[in-house]
Amino acid sequence: MNAPLTPDIADIERVEDAKGVEDTERFETTSATGPQVRAASGPGLARLSVVELRKQVDTGVGMVLVVVAALLAGAFGGGALLLGSADSYGEVARMAAIPGATLAPVLAMLLVTAERSHRTALSTFTLVPRRGRVVAAKAVASMAIGAMVVLLSLVAALVITPVGAAVTGESIGWQLDVRGFAFFAVGVILSTLSGWALALAIGNAPAAIVVLLVWPMLSSMILGANQAWSTVVTWLDITAVARLADGASVDLVAKATVGILVWVVVPAVVGIRRVLIEEVR
């Protein structure tokens, strides 16, 4: 009978070493080519925008402003018919939009500064590490507020126009200057966006609101006091966009562009930079 083969110890060690090297290479290859764990980046822009928009009615101040804007829309639209300053559906809708267009930038400012005033910025940026996405969501929500003001004014005018005609006994037309109202809507949205930009740049809601409310009065005083300064003020008017409906002259387009740069672009750049680099507390 043949004697059983006895493996040499050196051969066993060589086999184990080769197996160890093979396992190490397999582990390194798996680590390099295996599925990567993607870092959590938080919810998407669309979802964040909806969340930011909902915040406007989740707070007492936001709800009060929304209710006040709705009541004033009826008062302004109905008052325009009773006083004879509006004789068509389109004019009633534009008058009904004035209260909302005035309060929309304030809502945008409160939307931007809510985390700072409630000291919830740290929680927000922990859930959504990409700060730029949060800022963009607030911008989208602000523009949505402006758009809703315009849409609600059209809906309100649908009710106010026939009621006003019945009360006054006068015939009121249903004409709507689509071009003029479209530029008016763009002006409302840009004005709301300027509230977002100013709040980003200043970082404080009361101060931003003061700037927003004081500037129209200050500009009116300047226009009537000094001719040189009045020329400058006409170049700082963001509402020049709405006047483009009457004709896009070179001068008016230039003034509208400068107004957008001064009230939206520049403060937005300053504010976004501050939000991205400042320490969150």
Buried (B, 14 or more C-beta within 10 A) or exposed (E): EEEEEEEEEEEEEEEEEEEEEEEEEEEEEEEEEEEEEEEEEBBEBEEBBBBBBEBBEEBEEBEEBBEEBBEBBBBBBBBBBEEEEBBBBBBBBBBBBBBBBBBBBBBBBBBBBBBBEEEEBEEBBEEBEBBEBBBBBBBBBBBBBBBBBBEBBBEBBBBBBEBBBEEEEEEBEEEBBEEBBBBBBBBBBBBBBBBBBBBBBBBEBEBBBEBBEEBEEEBEEBBEEEEEEBEEBBBBBBBBBBBBBEEEEEEBBEBBBBBBBBBBBEBBBBBBEEBEEEEEE
